[in-house]
Amino acid sequence: MHDTSRGQAPAPPSEQRGCLFALSQPPLMIFLAVIGGLLLLGAAHDLFLL
């Protein structure tokens, strides 16, 4: 935590974090990989088994 008791405002972050920062998070990538795998499995089932 920043100590702002001396009347100084905390410095703003030098860069804003955007979409690429969000995609670099492991839990999000695992979630997207699971969803993509399920979609791929469903598509392969529809194409080859039905």
N, CA, C, O and CB atoms as a CASP TS submission, in Angstrom:
PFRMAT TS
TARGET T0000
AUTHOR 0000-0000-0000
METHOD Language model
MODEL 1
PARENT N/A
ATOM      1  N   MET     1       0.842  -1.181   0.000  1.00  0.00           N
ATOM      2  CA  MET     1       0.000   0.000   0.000  1.00  0.00           C
ATOM      3  C   MET     1       0.883   1.238   0.000  1.00  0.00           C
ATOM      4  O   MET     1       2.009   1.218   0.495  1.00  0.00           O
ATOM      5  CB  MET     1      -0.955   0.002   1.215  1.00  0.00           C
ATOM      6  N   HIS     2       0.357   2.296  -0.556  1.00  0.00           N
ATOM      7  CA  HIS     2       1.091   3.553  -0.601  1.00  0.00           C
ATOM      8  C   HIS     2       0.765   4.372   0.634  1.00  0.00           C
ATOM      9  O   HIS     2      -0.386   4.432   1.066  1.00  0.00           O
ATOM     10  CB  HIS     2       0.759   4.344  -1.884  1.00  0.00           C
ATOM     11  N   ASP     3       1.781   5.000   1.196  1.00  0.00           N
ATOM     12  CA  ASP     3       1.585   5.877   2.343  1.00  0.00           C
ATOM     13  C   ASP     3       1.276   7.273   1.823  1.00  0.00           C
ATOM     14  O   ASP     3       2.165   7.960   1.319  1.00  0.00           O
ATOM     15  CB  ASP     3       2.838   5.886   3.278  1.00  0.00           C
ATOM     16  N   THR     4       0.020   7.696   1.941  1.00  0.00           N
ATOM     17  CA  THR     4      -0.385   9.025   1.477  1.00  0.00           C
ATOM     18  C   THR     4      -0.677   9.951   2.649  1.00  0.00           C
ATOM     19  O   THR     4      -1.381  10.949   2.496  1.00  0.00           O
ATOM     20  CB  THR     4      -1.614   8.924   0.571  1.00  0.00           C
ATOM     21  N   SER     5      -0.140   9.622   3.817  1.00  0.00           N
ATOM     22  CA  SER     5      -0.431  10.435   4.996  1.00  0.00           C
ATOM     23  C   SER     5       0.317  11.760   4.973  1.00  0.00           C
ATOM     24  O   SER     5      -0.021  12.654   5.749  1.00  0.00           O
ATOM     25  CB  SER     5      -0.079   9.670   6.257  1.00  0.00           C
ATOM     26  N   ARG     6       1.307  11.920   4.124  1.00  0.00           N
ATOM     27  CA  ARG     6       2.073  13.167   4.067  1.00  0.00           C
ATOM     28  C   ARG     6       1.462  14.185   3.115  1.00  0.00           C
ATOM     29  O   ARG     6       2.063  15.232   2.871  1.00  0.00           O
ATOM     30  CB  ARG     6       3.497  12.879   3.651  1.00  0.00           C
ATOM     31  N   GLY     7       0.290  13.906   2.576  1.00  0.00           N
ATOM     32  CA  GLY     7      -0.369  14.855   1.696  1.00  0.00           C
ATOM     33  C   GLY     7       0.032  14.721   0.241  1.00  0.00           C
ATOM     34  O   GLY     7      -0.392  15.525  -0.588  1.00  0.00           O
ATOM     35  N   GLN     8       0.829  13.737  -0.084  1.00  0.00           N
ATOM     36  CA  GLN     8       1.245  13.538  -1.467  1.00  0.00           C
ATOM     37  C   GLN     8       0.332  12.505  -2.113  1.00  0.00           C
ATOM     38  O   GLN     8       0.046  11.455  -1.538  1.00  0.00           O
ATOM     39  CB  GLN     8       2.733  13.092  -1.546  1.00  0.00           C
ATOM     40  N   ALA     9      -0.111  12.825  -3.308  1.00  0.00           N
ATOM     41  CA  ALA     9      -0.945  11.880  -4.050  1.00  0.00           C
ATOM     42  C   ALA     9      -0.056  10.779  -4.634  1.00  0.00           C
ATOM     43  O   ALA     9       1.078  11.049  -5.028  1.00  0.00           O
ATOM     44  CB  ALA     9      -1.743  12.607  -5.181  1.00  0.00           C
ATOM     45  N   PRO    10      -0.550   9.558  -4.693  1.00  0.00           N
ATOM     46  CA  PRO    10       0.265   8.495  -5.297  1.00  0.00           C
ATOM     47  C   PRO    10       0.465   8.756  -6.786  1.00  0.00           C
ATOM     48  O   PRO    10      -0.402   9.317  -7.457  1.00  0.00           O
ATOM     49  CB  PRO    10      -0.395   7.114  -5.083  1.00  0.00           C
ATOM     50  N   ALA    11       1.611   8.344  -7.283  1.00  0.00           N
ATOM     51  CA  ALA    11       1.938   8.561  -8.699  1.00  0.00           C
ATOM     52  C   ALA    11       1.047   7.687  -9.562  1.00  0.00           C
ATOM     53  O   ALA    11       0.820   6.525  -9.225  1.00  0.00           O
ATOM     54  CB  ALA    11       3.437   8.257  -8.981  1.00  0.00           C
ATOM     55  N   PRO    12       0.534   8.214 -10.669  1.00  0.00           N
ATOM     56  CA  PRO    12      -0.285   7.389 -11.569  1.00  0.00           C
ATOM     57  C   PRO    12       0.585   6.343 -12.245  1.00  0.00           C
ATOM     58  O   PRO    12       1.784   6.559 -12.420  1.00  0.00           O
ATOM     59  CB  PRO    12      -0.998   8.265 -12.633  1.00  0.00           C
ATOM     60  N   PRO    13       0.002   5.213 -12.626  1.00  0.00           N
ATOM     61  CA  PRO    13       0.810   4.198 -13.326  1.00  0.00           C
ATOM     62  C   PRO    13       1.316   4.735 -14.655  1.00  0.00           C
ATOM     63  O   PRO    13       0.626   5.489 -15.341  1.00  0.00           O
ATOM     64  CB  PRO    13      -0.010   2.910 -13.557  1.00  0.00           C
ATOM     65  N   SER    14       2.534   4.331 -15.006  1.00  0.00           N
ATOM     66  CA  SER    14       3.147   4.860 -16.219  1.00  0.00           C
ATOM     67  C   SER    14       2.450   4.356 -17.486  1.00  0.00           C
ATOM     68  O   SER    14       2.401   5.066 -18.490  1.00  0.00           O
ATOM     69  CB  SER    14       4.618   4.487 -16.257  1.00  0.00           C
ATOM     70  N   GLU    15       1.915   3.137 -17.441  1.00  0.00           N
ATOM     71  CA  GLU    15       1.217   2.582 -18.601  1.00  0.00           C
ATOM     72  C   GLU    15      -0.106   1.985 -18.147  1.00  0.00           C
ATOM     73  O   GLU    15      -0.211   1.429 -17.054  1.00  0.00           O
ATOM     74  CB  GLU    15       2.086   1.511 -19.319  1.00  0.00           C
ATOM     75  N   GLN    16      -1.105   2.107 -18.995  1.00  0.00           N
ATOM     76  CA  GLN    16      -2.363   1.449 -18.702  1.00  0.00           C
ATOM     77  C   GLN    16      -2.291   0.020 -19.226  1.00  0.00           C
ATOM     78  O   GLN    16      -1.761  -0.240 -20.307  1.00  0.00           O
ATOM     79  CB  GLN    16      -3.562   2.219 -19.328  1.00  0.00           C
ATOM     80  N   ARG    17      -2.831  -0.887 -18.444  1.00  0.00           N
ATOM     81  CA  ARG    17      -2.814  -2.291 -18.860  1.00  0.00           C
ATOM     82  C   ARG    17      -4.027  -2.562 -19.726  1.00  0.00           C
ATOM     83  O   ARG    17      -5.155  -2.238 -19.355  1.00  0.00           O
ATOM     84  CB  ARG    17      -2.790  -3.246 -17.634  1.00  0.00           C
ATOM     85  N   GLY    18      -3.785  -3.158 -20.881  1.00  0.00           N
ATOM     86  CA  GLY    18      -4.872  -3.368 -21.828  1.00  0.00           C
ATOM     87  C   GLY    18      -5.184  -4.828 -22.045  1.00  0.00           C
ATOM     88  O   GLY    18      -5.009  -5.655 -21.150  1.00  0.00           O
ATOM     89  N   CYS    19      -5.642  -5.134 -23.226  1.00  0.00           N
ATOM     90  CA  CYS    19      -6.116  -6.475 -23.555  1.00  0.00           C
ATOM     91  C   CYS    19      -4.978  -7.495 -23.544  1.00  0.00           C
ATOM     92  O   CYS    19      -5.179  -8.632 -23.116  1.00  0.00           O
ATOM     93  CB  CYS    19      -6.795  -6.469 -24.919  1.00  0.00           C
ATOM     94  N   LEU    20      -3.801  -7.112 -24.003  1.00  0.00           N
ATOM     95  CA  LEU    20      -2.695  -8.070 -24.035  1.00  0.00           C
ATOM     96  C   LEU    20      -2.260  -8.457 -22.632  1.00  0.00           C
ATOM     97  O   LEU    20      -1.828  -9.588 -22.407  1.00  0.00           O
ATOM     98  CB  LEU    20      -1.513  -7.492 -24.805  1.00  0.00           C
ATOM     99  N   PHE    21      -2.369  -7.525 -21.681  1.00  0.00           N
ATOM    100  CA  PHE    21      -2.061  -7.880 -20.295  1.00  0.00           C
ATOM    101  C   PHE    21      -3.077  -8.889 -19.779  1.00  0.00           C
ATOM    102  O   PHE    21      -2.712  -9.832 -19.078  1.00  0.00           O
ATOM    103  CB  PHE    21      -2.045  -6.622 -19.395  1.00  0.00           C
ATOM    104  N   ALA    22      -4.360  -8.696 -20.122  1.00  0.00           N
ATOM    105  CA  ALA    22      -5.401  -9.617 -19.670  1.00  0.00           C
ATOM    106  C   ALA    22      -5.183 -11.003 -20.265  1.00  0.00           C
ATOM    107  O   ALA    22      -5.373 -12.008 -19.579  1.00  0.00           O
ATOM    108  CB  ALA    22      -6.795  -9.087 -20.048  1.00  0.00           C
ATOM    109  N   LEU    23      -4.784 -11.068 -21.540  1.00  0.00           N
ATOM    110  CA  LEU    23      -4.578 -12.368 -22.179  1.00  0.00           C
ATOM    111  C   LEU    23      -3.329 -13.080 -21.684  1.00  0.00           C
ATOM    112  O   LEU    23      -3.162 -14.277 -21.918  1.00  0.00           O
ATOM    113  CB  LEU    23      -4.497 -12.197 -23.670  1.00  0.00           C
ATOM    114  N   SER    24      -2.441 -12.347 -20.996  1.00  0.00           N
ATOM    115  CA  SER    24      -1.227 -12.985 -20.500  1.00  0.00           C
ATOM    116  C   SER    24      -1.447 -13.660 -19.152  1.00  0.00           C
ATOM    117  O   SER    24      -0.518 -14.256 -18.607  1.00  0.00           O
ATOM    118  CB  SER    24      -0.111 -11.966 -20.388  1.00  0.00           C
ATOM    119  N   GLN    25      -2.648 -13.580 -18.609  1.00  0.00           N
ATOM    120  CA  GLN    25      -2.922 -14.189 -17.304  1.00  0.00           C
ATOM    121  C   GLN    25      -3.218 -15.678 -17.479  1.00  0.00           C
ATOM    122  O   GLN    25      -4.080 -16.040 -18.280  1.00  0.00           O
ATOM    123  CB  GLN    25      -4.113 -13.476 -16.601  1.00  0.00           C
ATOM    124  N   PRO    26      -2.523 -16.544 -16.752  1.00  0.00           N
ATOM    125  CA  PRO    26      -2.710 -17.997 -16.926  1.00  0.00           C
ATOM    126  C   PRO    26      -4.134 -18.496 -16.702  1.00  0.00           C
ATOM    127  O   PRO    26      -4.590 -19.327 -17.487  1.00  0.00           O
ATOM    128  CB  PRO    26      -1.805 -18.721 -15.993  1.00  0.00           C
ATOM    129  N   PRO    27      -4.882 -18.036 -15.662  1.00  0.00           N
ATOM    130  CA  PRO    27      -6.243 -18.576 -15.510  1.00  0.00           C
ATOM    131  C   PRO    27      -7.141 -18.270 -16.708  1.00  0.00           C
ATOM    132  O   PRO    27      -7.950 -19.112 -17.097  1.00  0.00           O
ATOM    133  CB  PRO    27      -6.881 -18.019 -14.251  1.00  0.00           C
ATOM    134  N   LEU    28      -7.013 -17.104 -17.286  1.00  0.00           N
ATOM    135  CA  LEU    28      -7.825 -16.769 -18.454  1.00  0.00           C
ATOM    136  C   LEU    28      -7.440 -17.638 -19.634  1.00  0.00           C
ATOM    137  O   LEU    28      -8.315 -18.106 -20.363  1.00  0.00           O
ATOM    138  CB  LEU    28      -7.671 -15.289 -18.816  1.00  0.00           C
ATOM    139  N   MET    29      -6.151 -17.865 -19.839  1.00  0.00           N
ATOM    140  CA  MET    29      -5.724 -18.686 -20.967  1.00  0.00           C
ATOM    141  C   MET    29      -6.159 -20.138 -20.781  1.00  0.00           C
ATOM    142  O   MET    29      -6.519 -20.798 -21.756  1.00  0.00           O
ATOM    143  CB  MET    29      -4.203 -18.607 -21.138  1.00  0.00           C
ATOM    144  N   ILE    30      -6.133 -20.646 -19.554  1.00  0.00           N
ATOM    145  CA  ILE    30      -6.606 -22.011 -19.304  1.00  0.00           C
ATOM    146  C   ILE    30      -8.099 -22.107 -19.594  1.00  0.00           C
ATOM    147  O   ILE    30      -8.551 -23.065 -20.220  1.00  0.00           O
ATOM    148  CB  ILE    30      -6.312 -22.436 -17.844  1.00  0.00           C
ATOM    149  N   PHE    31      -8.863 -21.117 -19.141  1.00  0.00           N
ATOM    150  CA  PHE    31     -10.302 -21.089 -19.402  1.00  0.00           C
ATOM    151  C   PHE    31     -10.586 -21.061 -20.900  1.00  0.00           C
ATOM    152  O   PHE    31     -11.426 -21.817 -21.387  1.00  0.00           O
ATOM    153  CB  PHE    31     -10.945 -19.876 -18.720  1.00  0.00           C
ATOM    154  N   LEU    32      -9.893 -20.196 -21.629  1.00  0.00           N
ATOM    155  CA  LEU    32     -10.115 -20.112 -23.068  1.00  0.00           C
ATOM    156  C   LEU    32      -9.695 -21.393 -23.779  1.00  0.00           C
ATOM    157  O   LEU    32     -10.332 -21.799 -24.750  1.00  0.00           O
ATOM    158  CB  LEU    32      -9.358 -18.927 -23.646  1.00  0.00           C
ATOM    159  N   ALA    33      -8.634 -22.029 -23.305  1.00  0.00           N
ATOM    160  CA  ALA    33      -8.193 -23.288 -23.911  1.00  0.00           C
ATOM    161  C   ALA    33      -9.228 -24.392 -23.679  1.00  0.00           C
ATOM    162  O   ALA    33      -9.480 -25.198 -24.575  1.00  0.00           O
ATOM    163  CB  ALA    33      -6.824 -23.712 -23.337  1.00  0.00           C
ATOM    164  N   VAL    34      -9.826 -24.436 -22.488  1.00  0.00           N
ATOM    165  CA  VAL    34     -10.853 -25.449 -22.210  1.00  0.00           C
ATOM    166  C   VAL    34     -12.077 -25.220 -23.080  1.00  0.00           C
ATOM    167  O   VAL    34     -12.615 -26.165 -23.655  1.00  0.00           O
ATOM    168  CB  VAL    34     -11.250 -25.430 -20.723  1.00  0.00           C
ATOM    169  N   ILE    35     -12.525 -23.962 -23.181  1.00  0.00           N
ATOM    170  CA  ILE    35     -13.686 -23.659 -24.022  1.00  0.00           C
ATOM    171  C   ILE    35     -13.385 -23.982 -25.488  1.00  0.00           C
ATOM    172  O   ILE    35     -14.225 -24.554 -26.182  1.00  0.00           O
ATOM    173  CB  ILE    35     -14.090 -22.173 -23.873  1.00  0.00           C
ATOM    174  N   GLY    36     -12.187 -23.617 -25.960  1.00  0.00           N
ATOM    175  CA  GLY    36     -11.809 -23.929 -27.335  1.00  0.00           C
ATOM    176  C   GLY    36     -11.729 -25.425 -27.579  1.00  0.00           C
ATOM    177  O   GLY    36     -12.129 -25.908 -28.638  1.00  0.00           O
ATOM    178  N   GLY    37     -11.213 -26.158 -26.603  1.00  0.00           N
ATOM    179  CA  GLY    37     -11.147 -27.612 -26.739  1.00  0.00           C
ATOM    180  C   GLY    37     -12.527 -28.246 -26.815  1.00  0.00           C
ATOM    181  O   GLY    37     -12.752 -29.173 -27.593  1.00  0.00           O
ATOM    182  N   LEU    38     -13.452 -27.742 -26.002  1.00  0.00           N
ATOM    183  CA  LEU    38     -14.819 -28.270 -26.049  1.00  0.00           C
ATOM    184  C   LEU    38     -15.483 -27.958 -27.385  1.00  0.00           C
ATOM    185  O   LEU    38     -16.191 -28.800 -27.937  1.00  0.00           O
ATOM    186  CB  LEU    38     -15.656 -27.691 -24.900  1.00  0.00           C
ATOM    187  N   LEU    39     -15.260 -26.764 -27.904  1.00  0.00           N
ATOM    188  CA  LEU    39     -15.814 -26.428 -29.217  1.00  0.00           C
ATOM    189  C   LEU    39     -15.205 -27.302 -30.308  1.00  0.00           C
ATOM    190  O   LEU    39     -15.914 -27.762 -31.203  1.00  0.00           O
ATOM    191  CB  LEU    39     -15.575 -24.948 -29.535  1.00  0.00           C
ATOM    192  N   LEU    40     -13.897 -27.532 -30.236  1.00  0.00           N
ATOM    193  CA  LEU    40     -13.236 -28.394 -31.219  1.00  0.00           C
ATOM    194  C   LEU    40     -13.745 -29.826 -31.126  1.00  0.00           C
ATOM    195  O   LEU    40     -13.972 -30.474 -32.147  1.00  0.00           O
ATOM    196  CB  LEU    40     -11.719 -28.366 -31.020  1.00  0.00           C
ATOM    197  N   LEU    41     -13.923 -30.316 -29.913  1.00  0.00           N
ATOM    198  CA  LEU    41     -14.439 -31.668 -29.726  1.00  0.00           C
ATOM    199  C   LEU    41     -15.857 -31.784 -30.280  1.00  0.00           C
ATOM    200  O   LEU    41     -16.190 -32.772 -30.935  1.00  0.00           O
ATOM    201  CB  LEU    41     -14.414 -32.053 -28.238  1.00  0.00           C
ATOM    202  N   GLY    42     -16.688 -30.783 -30.021  1.00  0.00           N
ATOM    203  CA  GLY    42     -18.051 -30.808 -30.554  1.00  0.00           C
ATOM    204  C   GLY    42     -18.074 -30.734 -32.067  1.00  0.00           C
ATOM    205  O   GLY    42     -18.870 -31.421 -32.706  1.00  0.00           O
ATOM    206  N   ALA    43     -17.214 -29.913 -32.653  1.00  0.00           N
ATOM    207  CA  ALA    43     -17.157 -29.799 -34.114  1.00  0.00           C
ATOM    208  C   ALA    43     -16.672 -31.100 -34.738  1.00  0.00           C
ATOM    209  O   ALA    43     -17.215 -31.535 -35.753  1.00  0.00           O
ATOM    210  CB  ALA    43     -16.239 -28.639 -34.532  1.00  0.00           C
ATOM    211  N   ALA    44     -15.663 -31.726 -34.149  1.00  0.00           N
ATOM    212  CA  ALA    44     -15.156 -32.995 -34.682  1.00  0.00           C
ATOM    213  C   ALA    44     -16.224 -34.083 -34.555  1.00  0.00           C
ATOM    214  O   ALA    44     -16.363 -34.921 -35.446  1.00  0.00           O
ATOM    215  CB  ALA    44     -13.859 -33.422 -33.942  1.00  0.00           C
ATOM    216  N   HIS    45     -16.970 -34.073 -33.462  1.00  0.00           N
ATOM    217  CA  HIS    45     -18.038 -35.057 -33.289  1.00  0.00           C
ATOM    218  C   HIS    45     -19.103 -34.880 -34.364  1.00  0.00           C
ATOM    219  O   HIS    45     -19.573 -35.855 -34.950  1.00  0.00           O
ATOM    220  CB  HIS    45     -18.668 -34.936 -31.888  1.00  0.00           C
ATOM    221  N   ASP    46     -19.483 -33.623 -34.620  1.00  0.00           N
ATOM    222  CA  ASP    46     -20.499 -33.365 -35.646  1.00  0.00           C
ATOM    223  C   ASP    46     -20.007 -33.768 -37.038  1.00  0.00           C
ATOM    224  O   ASP    46     -20.771 -34.311 -37.836  1.00  0.00           O
ATOM    225  CB  ASP    46     -20.893 -31.883 -35.640  1.00  0.00           C
ATOM    226  N   LEU    47     -18.738 -33.502 -37.327  1.00  0.00           N
ATOM    227  CA  LEU    47     -18.228 -33.777 -38.664  1.00  0.00           C
ATOM    228  C   LEU    47     -18.011 -35.261 -38.923  1.00  0.00           C
ATOM    229  O   LEU    47     -18.323 -35.748 -40.009  1.00  0.00           O
ATOM    230  CB  LEU    47     -16.942 -33.039 -38.878  1.00  0.00           C
ATOM    231  N   PHE    48     -17.486 -35.980 -37.948  1.00  0.00           N
ATOM    232  CA  PHE    48     -17.030 -37.337 -38.219  1.00  0.00           C
ATOM    233  C   PHE    48     -17.945 -38.440 -37.669  1.00  0.00           C
ATOM    234  O   PHE    48     -17.908 -39.568 -38.161  1.00  0.00           O
ATOM    235  CB  PHE    48     -15.668 -37.509 -37.654  1.00  0.00           C
ATOM    236  N   LEU    49     -18.754 -38.132 -36.670  1.00  0.00           N
ATOM    237  CA  LEU    49     -19.555 -39.191 -36.062  1.00  0.00           C
ATOM    238  C   LEU    49     -21.042 -39.083 -36.340  1.00  0.00           C
ATOM    239  O   LEU    49     -21.777 -40.037 -36.086  1.00  0.00           O
ATOM    240  CB  LEU    49     -19.339 -39.194 -34.597  1.00  0.00           C
ATOM    241  N   LEU    50     -21.510 -37.953 -36.855  1.00  0.00           N
ATOM    242  CA  LEU    50     -22.939 -37.839 -37.151  1.00  0.00           C
ATOM    243  C   LEU    50     -23.190 -37.938 -38.642  1.00  0.00           C
ATOM    244  O   LEU    50     -24.337 -37.863 -39.081  1.00  0.00           O
ATOM    245  CB  LEU    50     -23.499 -36.523 -36.613  1.00  0.00           C
TER
END
